[in-house]
């Protein structure tokens, strides 16, 4: 049976006098690595402050299965947790042994000659190579992080919290750190990794916990963690409008006359695409019929920042941009992606309709989960646009048509510059297809540029817009497209 080091159950966590986390559950076990993803910076900072002993907690709190309360919670957090943030807090003018051992004992000045001996034993124990004669200021970020973990071990802290260390060390630099973490977990220590979802540091975790809406939303095995799908859940609306603009008017799109195209590709090539050129004006729709899987995958990877651009350039609203190198970079360029069958692939079924719609808005609207007027705006949209009278209804209890409308309403609120729809007409049901068409028309009226990727010629006639055809990663003519599907027609 796993030994429990720390737990919160039905807890309320306060920052000052403000309630930030409620009905909160957290379990930390000996020898485990727990990844934590927070929906907002407020929640993230409150968690970090909790582990530093700075927050008031109400509810069930246990350390090593012993119930505690009141000020004892803060004292125990200060004693048991060791928080490491991106600043790597060490005294830069002191040596490595001094940083590892200082403050460990009250008579640290008397024992100063023992610092080097203890540090050498720790390096040997964990098979590390660090020059002990250097001051901390002369160390690399990776070495400083290793020294901090040795310090936590020397101070016998049972739980080490790594907060946003991806800001300091690269993924490659993190690997030796992970080796030390694994060795420490085998000795009974536990680790929490609090970081951004677009890092690969979570691959080190045994479990991944999601903090959303001021509560613990889910905790699941990292082996089942689908990064690409979770990106859609957590990040696709980060460019959303402020809450005051949420109740929008479909006719509020600005006139597109005399504006440069929303997106223009000039002779762009990637590993899968070759010499691709097209442009789409603001509030217009472009259909790209892809005749093979590799080509549609090439466009997917290009638009989501998952491939390198080897030639050509991309212009957004007339300005040349650096080709997106990640999902978040594509997002900063104003590009959003809607997956195939979004009612299945872009909705968290265990969450309410309101929470599904609010996901990601917290980065744009601070304290969105804590202010009632924001949820009031969202609830009004849910009733008026989606047709659901009870916003707290679980998504799993809604019809596919309602969920389809829910996902597209996210884009209506966030109003990206460019929205790429992958096979939006896969479903053949009349009702869900009509819902999709209705929402696409609303997006265009809102001034959103829409790019439809499809592999089925019969769906081209469902929406108005220019068409291009692609095969084997290249743009082809309409005649070549017909020949590919129907063969050469002899006169």
C-alpha positions in Angstrom: 0.0 0.0 0.0 1.3 3.4 -0.9 2.3 5.6 2.0 0.4 8.9 2.0 2.6 11.9 2.7 0.0 14.7 2.4 -3.7 15.0 1.6 -6.4 17.6 1.3 -10.0 16.5 1.1 -13.0 18.9 0.7 -10.6 21.7 1.5 -10.9 25.4 1.0 -7.7 27.3 0.4 -7.6 31.1 1.0 -5.2 33.7 -0.3 -5.5 36.4 2.3 -9.3 36.5 2.9 -10.2 35.5 -0.6 -11.3 31.9 -1.3 -9.4 30.6 -4.3 -9.7 26.8 -4.1 -12.8 25.1 -2.9 -13.9 21.5 -2.6 -10.3 20.7 -3.3 -8.7 17.2 -3.2 -5.0 16.5 -3.4 -3.1 13.3 -2.5 0.6 13.0 -2.5 2.2 9.6 -2.0 5.7 8.6 -1.2 7.9 7.8 -4.2 5.5 9.3 -6.8 5.8 12.2 -9.2 2.6 14.2 -9.7 2.2 16.7 -12.5 -0.2 19.6 -11.9 -1.8 21.7 -14.7 -3.7 24.8 -13.5 -6.4 26.6 -15.5 -5.4 30.0 -14.2 -2.3 31.8 -12.8 -4.3 32.6 -9.6 -4.9 28.9 -8.9 -1.3 28.1 -9.7 0.1 30.8 -7.4 -2.2 29.8 -4.6 -1.1 26.2 -4.7 2.6 27.3 -4.6 1.8 29.7 -1.7 0.0 26.8 0.1 3.1 24.6 -0.1 5.2 27.5 1.2 2.9 27.8 4.3 1.4 31.1 3.3 -2.3 30.1 2.9 -5.1 29.4 5.3 -6.7 26.0 4.8 -10.1 24.8 6.0 -11.2 21.1 5.6 -9.5 17.8 6.0 -5.6 18.1 6.0 -3.4 15.1 6.8 0.4 14.8 7.0 1.6 11.2 7.0 -2.0 10.2 7.8 -2.2 12.4 10.8 -5.0 15.0 10.9 -3.9 18.5 11.6 -5.6 21.9 11.5 -5.2 25.7 12.0 -1.7 27.1 12.2 -0.2 23.6 12.3 -1.0 23.3 8.6 1.2 26.3 7.7 4.0 25.0 10.0 3.9 21.5 8.6 3.9 22.8 5.0 7.0 25.0 5.7 8.7 22.0 7.3 7.8 19.3 4.8 7.6 21.0 1.4 10.5 22.4 -0.5 9.4 24.8 -3.4 11.7 25.4 -6.3 10.6 28.0 -8.8 12.1 29.3 -12.0 14.3 31.7 -10.1 16.3 28.8 -8.6 16.7 30.4 -5.2 20.3 30.0 -4.1 22.8 32.5 -2.6 24.8 33.2 -5.8 27.9 34.5 -4.0 28.4 31.4 -1.9 29.9 28.1 -2.9 28.0 24.9 -3.7 28.7 23.2 -0.3 27.7 26.4 1.5 24.4 26.6 -0.3 23.6 22.9 0.3 24.4 23.0 4.0 23.7 26.5 5.2 20.7 26.9 7.5 20.6 23.1 7.9 21.9 23.4 11.5 21.8 26.4 13.9 25.6 26.1 14.4 26.2 26.2 10.6 29.2 28.6 11.1 30.9 26.2 13.5 30.3 23.2 11.2 31.4 25.0 8.0 34.4 22.7 7.6 32.0 19.8 7.2 30.1 21.3 4.3 32.5 20.0 1.7 32.5 16.5 3.1 28.8 16.3 3.2 28.5 17.7 -0.3 31.0 15.2 -1.6 29.1 12.3 -0.1 25.9 13.5 -1.7 27.5 13.8 -5.1 28.9 10.3 -4.8 25.6 8.9 -3.5 23.7 10.2 -6.6 26.6 9.9 -9.1 26.8 13.6 -9.9 29.7 15.6 -11.2 29.6 19.3 -10.0 32.7 21.4 -9.2 32.4 22.2 -5.5 34.9 25.0 -5.7 32.7 27.2 -7.9 30.3 29.8 -6.6 26.7 29.3 -7.6 26.9 32.2 -10.0 29.4 30.2 -12.1 27.1 27.2 -12.4 24.7 26.4 -15.4 21.0 26.5 -14.7 21.0 22.7 -14.8 23.7 22.5 -12.2 21.9 25.0 -10.0 18.7 22.9 -10.2 20.7 19.8 -9.2 22.2 21.7 -6.2 18.8 22.8 -5.1 17.5 19.2 -5.1 20.6 18.1 -3.1 19.8 20.9 -0.6 16.2 19.6 -0.3 17.5 16.1 0.3 20.0 17.3 2.9 17.2 19.2 4.7 15.1 16.0 4.7 12.2 17.6 2.9 9.8 14.9 1.9 7.9 16.7 -0.9 9.7 18.8 -3.5 7.6 21.2 -5.7 9.1 22.2 -9.0 7.2 25.3 -10.2 7.7 26.4 -13.8 11.2 25.2 -14.1 10.7 24.8 -17.9 11.4 28.6 -17.9 14.9 27.9 -16.7 16.1 24.6 -18.2 15.5 23.1 -21.6 14.0 19.6 -22.1 17.4 18.2 -22.8 18.9 19.8 -19.7 16.0 18.4 -17.6 16.9 14.7 -18.4 19.9 14.5 -15.9 17.6 16.3 -13.3 15.0 13.7 -13.9 17.5 10.9 -13.2 18.2 12.5 -9.8 14.5 12.9 -9.2 14.0 9.2 -9.9 16.7 8.2 -7.5 15.2 10.5 -4.8 11.7 9.0 -5.3 13.2 5.5 -4.7 14.3 6.9 -1.3 10.8 7.9 -0.4 10.6 11.5 -1.6 7.6 12.8 -3.6 7.7 15.5 -6.4 5.1 17.9 -7.7 5.7 19.4 -11.1 3.6 22.5 -11.7 4.2 23.8 -15.3 2.6 24.7 -18.6 1.0 22.0 -20.7 3.1 22.8 -23.7 6.2 21.5 -22.1 7.3 17.8 -22.1 8.3 17.9 -18.5 5.0 16.1 -17.7 6.3 13.0 -19.4 8.2 12.5 -16.1 5.0 12.3 -14.0 3.3 9.2 -12.8 0.0 11.0 -12.4 -1.4 14.3 -13.9 -3.8 16.4 -12.0 -6.0 19.2 -13.5 -7.0 22.2 -11.4 -9.8 24.0 -13.1 -12.5 26.5 -11.9 -11.1 26.7 -8.4 -11.2 23.0 -7.8 -9.5 19.7 -8.6 -11.1 18.6 -11.8 -9.4 15.3 -12.6 -6.4 13.2 -11.8 -5.3 10.4 -14.1 -2.4 8.3 -15.1 0.2 10.1 -17.2 0.3 7.0 -19.5 -3.2 8.1 -20.8 -2.3 11.8 -21.1 -3.1 12.9 -24.7 -1.2 16.2 -25.1 -2.6 17.2 -28.5 -6.2 16.7 -27.3 -5.6 18.5 -24.0 -4.1 21.5 -25.9 -7.5 21.9 -27.6 -9.2 21.8 -24.2 -7.0 24.2 -22.3 -5.5 26.6 -24.9 -7.5 27.1 -28.0 -9.4 30.1 -26.6 -6.6 32.0 -25.0 -7.0 34.8 -27.5 -10.7 35.1 -26.4 -12.3 38.5 -26.1 -12.8 40.0 -22.7 -16.0 39.2 -21.0 -17.6 42.5 -21.8 -17.4 41.5 -25.5 -18.9 38.1 -24.9 -22.4 39.0 -25.8 -21.6 39.8 -29.4 -23.6 40.9 -32.3 -23.2 38.8 -35.5 -23.2 41.9 -37.5 -20.3 43.5 -35.7 -17.6 42.4 -38.1 -15.7 45.3 -39.6 -15.7 46.0 -43.2 -13.0 44.0 -44.9 -12.5 46.4 -47.8 -8.9 47.7 -48.2 -7.6 45.3 -45.6 -4.8 42.9 -46.5 -5.6 39.1 -46.6 -6.0 37.5 -43.2 -3.5 34.8 -44.2 -1.2 34.5 -47.2 1.1 31.6 -48.0 3.9 32.3 -50.5 5.6 29.3 -51.9 5.6 27.5 -48.6 7.3 24.1 -48.3 7.5 21.7 -45.4 8.5 18.1 -45.0 5.1 17.1 -46.6 4.0 20.2 -48.5 5.7 21.7 -51.5 5.4 25.2 -53.0 2.0 26.0 -51.5 0.6 29.4 -52.3 -2.8 30.9 -51.5 -4.5 33.8 -49.7 -7.8 34.3 -47.9 -9.4 37.6 -47.1 -10.9 38.5 -43.8 -14.3 36.9 -43.2 -13.9 34.7 -46.3 -13.8 30.9 -46.6 -11.3 28.7 -48.5 -11.9 25.0 -49.2 -8.9 22.8 -49.6 -9.7 19.4 -51.0 -6.8 17.0 -50.1 -6.7 13.8 -52.1 -4.5 11.8 -49.7 -3.9 11.5 -46.0 -0.3 12.7 -46.2 -1.4 16.0 -47.7 -4.2 16.7 -45.2 -1.8 15.8 -42.4 0.8 18.2 -43.9 -1.7 21.1 -43.7 -2.7 20.1 -40.1 1.0 20.1 -39.0 1.7 23.4 -40.8 -1.2 25.3 -39.2 -0.8 23.8 -35.7 3.0 24.6 -35.7 4.0 20.9 -35.6 6.4 21.0 -38.5 9.3 23.2 -39.8 8.8 25.5 -42.8 11.8 24.9 -45.1 10.9 27.5 -47.8 8.6 30.4 -48.4 6.9 32.8 -46.0 3.6 33.2 -44.2 1.8 36.6 -43.8 -0.9 37.3 -41.3 -2.9 40.4 -42.0 -0.2 41.6 -44.3 2.7 41.1 -41.8 5.3 38.4 -42.4 5.4 36.2 -39.3 7.8 33.6 -38.1 6.3 30.2 -39.0 4.6 28.7 -36.0 6.9 26.2 -34.2 4.3 25.0 -31.6 0.6 25.0 -30.9 1.0 28.0 -28.6 3.0 29.9 -31.3 0.2 29.3 -33.9 -2.2 30.6 -31.3 -0.2 33.8 -30.9 -0.4 34.2 -34.7 -4.2 34.1 -34.4 -4.6 30.6 -35.8 -7.0 28.2 -34.1 -7.8 24.6 -35.0 -11.0 22.7 -34.8 -10.6 18.9 -35.0 -12.8 16.5 -36.9 -16.0 15.6 -35.0 -15.5 18.4 -32.4 -18.5 17.3 -30.3 -16.4 14.2 -29.5 -12.8 15.5 -29.7 -13.0 19.0 -28.3 -15.3 18.6 -25.3 -14.6 17.3 -21.8 -17.6 15.1 -21.2 -17.4 15.1 -17.4 -17.4 18.9 -17.2 -20.4 21.2 -17.3 -21.5 23.1 -20.4 -20.5 26.3 -18.7 -17.0 25.1 -17.7 -16.4 23.7 -21.2 -17.2 27.1 -22.6 -15.1 29.0 -20.1 -12.0 26.8 -20.5 -9.1 28.9 -21.6 -10.8 32.3 -21.0 -9.1 32.6 -17.6 -5.8 33.5 -19.3 -7.5 36.5 -21.0 -9.9 37.4 -18.2 -8.2 37.3 -14.8 -10.2 35.8 -12.0 -12.9 34.7 -14.4 -13.8 31.7 -12.2 -14.1 33.9 -9.1 -16.3 36.7 -10.5 -20.0 36.0 -10.9 -20.6 38.5 -13.7 -18.3 36.5 -16.1 -20.3 33.3 -15.5 -23.4 35.3 -16.0 -22.3 36.4 -19.4 -21.4 32.8 -20.3 -24.7 31.5 -19.1 -26.6 34.0 -21.2 -24.6 32.8 -24.3 -25.4 29.2 -23.4 -29.1 29.9 -23.3 -29.3 32.2 -26.3 -26.8 30.6 -28.7 -26.7 26.9 -27.7 -30.2 26.5 -26.4 -29.4 24.9 -23.1 -31.4 26.3 -20.1 -29.2 24.7 -17.4 -25.6 25.8 -17.9 -24.4 23.4 -15.2 -25.6 20.4 -17.2 -22.8 17.9 -17.8 -21.6 17.8 -21.4 -22.2 14.0 -21.4 -25.9 14.6 -21.0 -26.2 16.9 -24.1 -27.0 15.9 -27.6 -24.2 15.9 -30.3 -25.8 18.9 -32.0 -25.7 20.9 -28.7 -22.0 19.9 -28.2 -21.2 20.8 -31.8 -22.7 24.2 -31.2 -20.8 24.5 -27.9 -17.4 24.1 -29.6 -18.2 26.5 -32.4 -19.5 29.0 -29.9 -16.0 29.0 -28.2 -14.6 30.2 -31.5 -17.4 32.8 -31.8 -16.4 34.2 -28.4 -12.6 34.0 -29.0 -12.9 35.3 -32.6 -9.5 34.1 -34.0 -8.1 35.6 -37.1 -8.0 32.3 -38.9 -9.9 29.1 -38.0 -9.0 25.8 -39.6 -11.7 23.2 -39.7 -10.6 19.6 -40.3 -13.3 17.6 -42.1 -16.2 19.5 -40.6 -18.8 17.5 -42.5 -17.7 14.0 -41.5 -21.1 13.5 -39.9 -23.8 12.7 -42.4 -26.7 13.3 -40.0 -28.9 16.2 -41.3 -29.3 17.9 -37.9 -25.6 18.0 -36.9 -24.6 19.0 -40.4 -27.0 21.8 -40.4 -25.7 22.9 -37.0 -22.2 23.0 -38.4 -23.3 25.1 -41.5 -25.2 27.5 -39.2 -22.1 28.0 -37.0 -19.7 28.5 -40.0 -22.0 31.2 -41.3 -22.0 32.9 -37.9 -18.2 32.8 -37.8 -17.9 34.3 -41.2 -20.3 37.1 -40.2 -18.1 37.7 -37.2 -15.2 38.4 -39.5 -13.3 35.1 -38.9 -11.4 33.7 -41.8 -12.3 30.0 -42.2 -10.1 27.3 -43.9 -11.9 24.0 -44.5 -9.8 20.9 -45.0 -11.7 18.0 -46.6 -11.1 14.8 -48.4 -14.6 14.4 -49.8 -15.5 16.2 -53.1 -19.2 16.0 -52.4 -18.9 18.3 -49.3 -17.4 21.1 -51.4 -20.8 22.3 -52.5 -22.1 22.6 -48.9 -20.5 26.0 -48.3 -19.6 28.9 -50.5 -16.0 29.9 -51.0 -12.9 29.5 -53.2 -11.5 26.0 -53.7 -8.0 24.6 -54.2 -7.0 21.0 -54.7 -3.9 19.3 -53.3 -2.3 15.9 -53.9 1.0 14.5 -52.7 1.7 17.7 -51.0 1.2 20.0 -54.0 -1.5 22.2 -55.4 -3.1 20.6 -58.5 -5.5 21.8 -61.1 -9.3 21.1 -61.1 -8.7 18.9 -64.2 -6.1 16.9 -62.3 -8.4 16.6 -59.4 -11.3 15.2 -61.5 -8.9 12.8 -63.2 -7.7 11.5 -59.8 -11.3 10.7 -58.8 -13.0 9.8 -62.0 -10.2 9.0 -64.5 -9.6 10.7 -67.8 -12.8 11.4 -69.7 -12.3 10.7 -73.5 -14.1 12.9 -75.9 
